[in-house]
Amino acid sequence: MTFPKPYADKVARYRVPCGFVLLAAFLWMATPSLESIARGMLISIFGLLIRAWAAGHLEKNMTLAEGGPYAWVRNPLYVGTLTTAAGFVIASRRWELAVLFAAVFVLVYLPVVELEEQHLSNLFPSFADYKRRVPKLFPRMPQKPNDKPFQWSIYLRNEEYKALAGSAIGVAVLLWKATH
């Protein structure tokens, strides 16, 4: 799926506000149970681990990330985000949120992925080869393993701990809604 650049540029500016709209819808609509929270959080934790692993390998605009999860999929941060969101949708017990999250992913995040890949293509001549070897969003076993280690300093510089903190707040809200 390819999006016109003017559209992608426009929705890229609305990515963060869309996140707040999704959060508001989630907080308002969620009808969790303790069981749904437990099931959903297992999936969300997996998504957060993918994001953390990716953040510890991503030196933005300095080097082309090809190690860790970037050997499996070109956009592991988005895969992690989608997995985390799926867990929260399961916890919420609302199919409407699944539809809303999917629509935002397709209409906002996929165009942003395209813009980011265009940027990487301009920044790193080796991106074309990387793009041929590694799938965009559906992970597969690496053809060319890269054993570059995870680095906590990079993880901290990328401030990925904020996703963990935001998720913890989301879980607290779900627990409150399930018990009140």
C-alpha positions in Angstrom: 0.0 0.0 0.0 1.5 3.3 -1.1 0.3 6.7 0.1 0.7 10.0 -1.7 3.5 12.0 -0.1 1.3 15.1 0.7 -1.0 12.8 2.6 1.8 11.1 4.4 3.4 14.4 5.4 0.1 15.7 6.7 -0.8 12.6 8.8 2.8 12.5 10.2 2.0 15.8 11.9 -1.1 14.2 13.5 0.5 11.0 14.8 0.9 12.2 18.4 -2.5 13.9 18.6 -4.0 10.7 17.2 -2.4 8.8 20.0 -4.1 11.1 22.5 -7.5 10.5 20.8 -6.9 6.7 20.9 -6.0 7.0 24.6 -9.1 9.0 25.4 -11.3 6.5 23.5 -9.6 3.6 25.2 -10.1 5.1 28.7 -13.7 5.9 28.0 -14.8 2.7 26.2 -12.8 0.0 28.0 -14.8 -2.5 30.1 -12.0 -4.7 31.4 -12.2 -7.7 33.7 -9.2 -9.0 35.7 -9.0 -12.0 33.4 -9.0 -9.8 30.2 -6.3 -7.6 31.8 -4.2 -10.7 32.5 -4.5 -12.0 29.0 -4.0 -8.7 27.3 -1.0 -7.7 29.3 0.9 -10.9 28.4 0.6 -9.7 24.8 1.4 -6.1 25.6 4.5 -7.1 27.6 5.7 -9.0 24.5 5.2 -5.8 22.4 7.0 -3.7 24.9 9.9 -6.1 24.9 10.1 -5.9 21.1 10.1 -2.1 21.3 12.8 -2.1 24.0 15.0 -4.5 22.0 14.6 -2.3 19.0 15.4 0.9 20.9 18.6 -0.6 22.2 19.8 -1.0 18.6 18.5 2.2 17.0 21.1 5.1 16.6 18.7 7.4 14.8 20.2 9.1 11.7 23.7 7.9 12.6 23.8 4.3 11.4 21.4 2.0 9.6 20.0 -0.3 12.3 20.4 -3.9 11.0 21.1 -5.7 14.3 18.8 -7.2 16.9 15.2 -7.1 15.7 16.1 -5.0 12.7 17.6 -8.2 11.2 14.1 -9.7 11.4 11.9 -6.8 10.4 12.6 -3.2 9.2 10.1 -1.6 11.5 10.3 -3.4 14.9 9.2 -0.4 16.8 5.9 -0.3 14.9 5.5 -4.1 15.2 6.0 -3.7 19.0 3.5 -0.8 19.1 0.9 -2.8 17.2 1.5 -5.8 19.5 1.3 -3.7 22.7 -1.9 -2.0 21.4 -3.4 -5.5 20.6 -2.8 -6.5 24.2 -4.6 -3.4 25.5 -7.5 -4.0 23.1 -7.8 -7.6 24.4 -7.7 -6.2 28.0 -10.4 -3.6 27.2 -12.9 -6.2 25.8 -14.1 -3.8 23.1 -14.0 -4.8 19.5 -14.7 -1.2 18.5 -11.3 -0.2 19.9 -9.7 -2.9 17.7 -11.3 -1.3 14.6 -10.3 2.2 15.7 -6.7 1.1 16.4 -6.5 -0.8 13.1 -7.8 2.3 11.2 -5.3 4.6 12.8 -2.5 2.1 12.1 -3.4 1.9 8.4 -4.3 5.5 7.9 -1.6 7.2 10.0 1.2 4.9 10.9 1.7 3.1 7.6 2.2 6.4 5.7 4.6 7.5 8.4 6.5 4.2 7.9 6.8 5.1 4.2 8.2 8.6 5.0 10.7 7.1 7.4 11.8 4.6 4.8 12.2 7.4 2.2 14.3 9.3 4.7 16.5 6.2 5.4 16.9 5.6 1.7 18.2 9.1 1.2 20.4 8.9 4.3 22.0 5.5 3.8 22.9 4.1 0.4 22.9 0.6 1.8 19.2 0.9 2.7 18.1 -0.5 -0.8 20.0 -3.8 -0.1 18.6 -3.9 3.4 15.1 -3.3 2.1 15.4 -6.3 -0.3 16.6 -8.6 2.5 14.3 -7.7 5.4 10.5 -7.5 5.4 8.7 -4.2 6.3 6.3 -5.4 9.0 6.1 -9.2 9.1 9.2 -10.7 10.7 11.1 -13.6 9.3 14.3 -15.4 10.1 17.3 -13.1 9.2 19.1 -13.9 5.9 22.1 -12.0 7.1 22.6 -12.2 10.9 24.0 -9.2 12.6 25.3 -9.7 16.0 25.6 -6.1 17.1 24.7 -6.1 20.8 21.9 -4.4 22.6 23.1 -1.2 24.3 21.4 0.2 27.3 22.9 3.7 26.6 21.1 3.7 23.2 17.8 2.5 24.8 18.0 5.3 27.4 18.9 7.9 24.8 15.8 6.8 22.8 13.7 7.3 25.9 11.9 4.0 25.3 11.2 3.7 29.1 8.4 6.2 28.4 6.5 3.5 26.6 6.8 1.3 29.7 5.7 4.1 31.9 2.7 4.9 29.7 1.7 1.2 29.6 2.0 1.0 33.4 -0.4 3.9 33.7 -2.8 2.2 31.2 -2.7 -1.0 33.3 -3.4 1.0 36.4 -6.5 2.6 34.8 -7.7 -0.8 33.5 -7.3 -2.3 37.0 -9.2 0.6 38.5 -12.0 0.2 35.9 -12.2 -3.5 36.5 -12.5 -3.2 40.2 -14.8 -0.1 40.5 
